[in-house]
C-alpha cells in the first residue's frame, strides 16, 4: 500500500502530469525541497506504482496517423478466457491506443488510430472480423481532438 501523500508529493505529481520533462531542480523549487529529497520521493512514487509511465504525447497531425476512432465492441461469450484473449489482442495491436473493459451495451471500448479509412478497415479485419468471438462493433469517427489527457485531478 502506498504511503500517504503530502503536499510536496502532490506538487511533484501535478507538475509531472503537466510536463514530465521538468528537471529535478525545477521540481525541488516548486516543492521547496532539496534535489536529493525530490529524487527520493520520485523513486518512492515510481516504486509504489503511482507513476506508471512517463511518456510524450505526440501531435498526430505531424504524422501519418490522422484519424481517431472510438469503437464499442460486443463479444459473443464473456468467459474469463475469452475476455483475456480479447485484452491480449487489443494490447498487442499498435493502432489501439486505449482499451477499456466496460459495463453497459458494449464489453470493450477502444480508442484507435489509423492513417485513413482503408487503414481502419484493415484494422477492423484484424481485430474484429477475424475474431469469431466478436458479435458486433460500432464505430464513431472523431471529428476533433478537443482534449487528450490521462491526467488525474489531484
C-alpha positions as CSV (number, residue, x, y, z in Angstrom):
1,X,0.0,0.0,0.0
2,X,1.4,3.4,-0.9
3,X,2.3,5.9,1.8
4,X,0.1,8.8,2.5
5,X,0.9,11.6,0.0
6,X,1.8,15.0,1.4
7,X,1.6,18.4,-0.3
8,X,5.1,18.0,-1.8
9,X,4.3,14.6,-3.3
10,X,1.1,16.1,-4.8
11,X,3.0,19.1,-6.2
12,X,5.5,16.7,-7.8
13,X,2.7,14.6,-9.3
14,X,0.7,17.6,-10.6
15,X,3.8,19.1,-12.1
16,X,4.8,15.9,-13.9
17,X,1.3,15.4,-15.2
18,X,1.6,18.8,-16.8
19,X,5.2,18.3,-18.1
20,X,7.2,15.2,-17.4
21,X,10.3,16.9,-18.8
22,X,10.7,19.1,-15.7
23,X,14.1,18.8,-14.2
24,X,14.8,17.9,-10.6
25,X,15.9,21.5,-9.8
26,X,12.5,22.9,-11.0
27,X,10.6,20.2,-9.1
28,X,12.6,21.0,-6.0
29,X,11.9,24.7,-6.4
30,X,8.1,24.1,-6.8
31,X,8.1,21.9,-3.7
32,X,10.6,24.0,-1.6
33,X,12.6,20.8,-1.1
34,X,16.2,19.8,-1.9
35,X,17.0,18.0,-5.1
36,X,18.0,14.8,-3.2
37,X,14.7,14.9,-1.4
38,X,12.8,15.1,-4.7
39,X,14.9,12.3,-6.1
40,X,13.9,10.1,-3.1
41,X,10.3,11.0,-3.5
42,X,10.3,10.2,-7.2
43,X,11.9,6.9,-6.6
44,X,9.2,6.0,-4.0
45,X,6.3,7.3,-6.2
46,X,7.6,5.1,-9.0
47,X,8.2,2.1,-6.8
48,X,4.7,2.4,-5.3
49,X,3.3,2.4,-8.8
50,X,1.8,5.8,-8.5
51,X,3.8,6.9,-11.5
52,X,3.2,4.1,-14.1
53,X,4.9,5.6,-17.1
54,X,6.4,8.9,-18.3
55,X,5.6,9.5,-22.0
56,X,5.4,12.2,-24.7
57,X,2.1,12.9,-26.2
58,X,2.6,13.3,-30.0
59,X,0.5,15.5,-32.3
60,X,-0.9,13.1,-34.9
61,X,-1.2,15.9,-37.4
62,X,2.6,15.7,-37.8
63,X,2.5,12.1,-38.7
64,X,0.5,9.7,-40.9
65,X,-2.0,8.8,-38.2
66,X,-4.6,11.4,-38.9
67,X,-7.8,9.6,-37.9
68,X,-9.1,8.6,-34.4
69,X,-11.9,6.1,-33.9
70,X,-14.0,5.2,-30.8
71,X,-15.1,1.6,-31.2
72,X,-17.6,-0.2,-29.0
73,X,-17.1,-4.0,-29.1
74,X,-19.6,-6.6,-28.0
75,X,-18.4,-10.1,-27.5
76,X,-20.4,-13.3,-28.0
77,X,-19.0,-15.1,-25.0
78,X,-17.7,-13.4,-21.9
79,X,-15.8,-16.1,-20.2
80,X,-12.6,-15.1,-18.4
81,X,-10.6,-16.9,-21.1
82,X,-12.4,-15.0,-23.9
83,X,-12.1,-11.7,-22.1
84,X,-8.3,-12.3,-21.6
85,X,-7.9,-13.2,-25.3
86,X,-9.5,-10.0,-26.4
87,X,-7.5,-7.9,-24.0
88,X,-4.3,-9.5,-25.2
89,X,-5.2,-8.9,-28.9
90,X,-6.0,-5.3,-28.1
91,X,-2.8,-4.7,-26.2
92,X,-0.8,-6.3,-29.0
93,X,-2.2,-4.0,-31.7
94,X,-0.2,-0.8,-32.0
95,X,-3.2,1.1,-33.5
96,X,-5.2,0.6,-30.3
97,X,-4.2,3.5,-28.1
98,X,-6.6,2.7,-25.3
99,X,-8.8,-0.2,-24.3
100,X,-11.4,-0.2,-21.6
101,X,-13.4,-3.2,-20.3
102,X,-16.8,-1.6,-19.6
103,X,-20.4,-2.2,-18.4
104,X,-23.4,-1.4,-20.5
105,X,-24.1,-2.0,-24.2
106,X,-20.5,-2.9,-25.1
107,X,-17.9,-5.1,-23.4
108,X,-15.0,-3.0,-24.5
109,X,-14.4,0.5,-25.8
110,X,-11.3,1.0,-27.9
111,X,-9.6,4.3,-28.9
112,X,-7.9,3.5,-32.2
113,X,-5.8,5.5,-34.7
114,X,-5.5,5.0,-38.5
115,X,-3.9,6.7,-41.5
116,X,-7.2,6.7,-43.4
117,X,-10.4,4.7,-43.8
118,X,-8.7,1.9,-45.7
119,X,-6.2,1.5,-42.9
120,X,-9.0,1.4,-40.4
121,X,-10.8,-1.2,-42.4
122,X,-7.7,-3.4,-42.3
123,X,-7.6,-2.9,-38.5
124,X,-11.2,-4.0,-38.2
125,X,-10.5,-7.1,-40.2
126,X,-7.5,-8.0,-37.9
127,X,-9.3,-7.2,-34.6
128,X,-13.0,-8.0,-35.2
129,X,-13.8,-9.9,-38.4
130,X,-11.0,-12.4,-37.8
131,X,-12.2,-12.9,-34.2
132,X,-15.1,-15.3,-34.1
133,X,-16.0,-14.1,-30.6
134,X,-16.8,-10.6,-31.7
135,X,-20.6,-10.3,-32.0
136,X,-20.6,-6.8,-33.3
137,X,-18.7,-3.5,-33.1
138,X,-19.9,0.1,-33.6
139,X,-17.6,2.9,-34.6
140,X,-17.6,6.6,-34.2
141,X,-15.1,8.8,-36.0
142,X,-13.5,11.6,-34.1
143,X,-14.1,15.0,-35.8
144,X,-11.7,16.9,-33.5
145,X,-9.2,16.3,-30.7
146,X,-10.8,18.6,-28.1
147,X,-8.9,17.3,-25.1
148,X,-6.3,14.5,-24.9
149,X,-5.1,13.7,-21.4
150,X,-4.7,10.9,-18.8
151,X,-4.1,13.4,-16.0
152,X,-5.9,12.9,-12.7
153,X,-7.4,15.8,-10.8
154,X,-5.2,15.5,-7.7
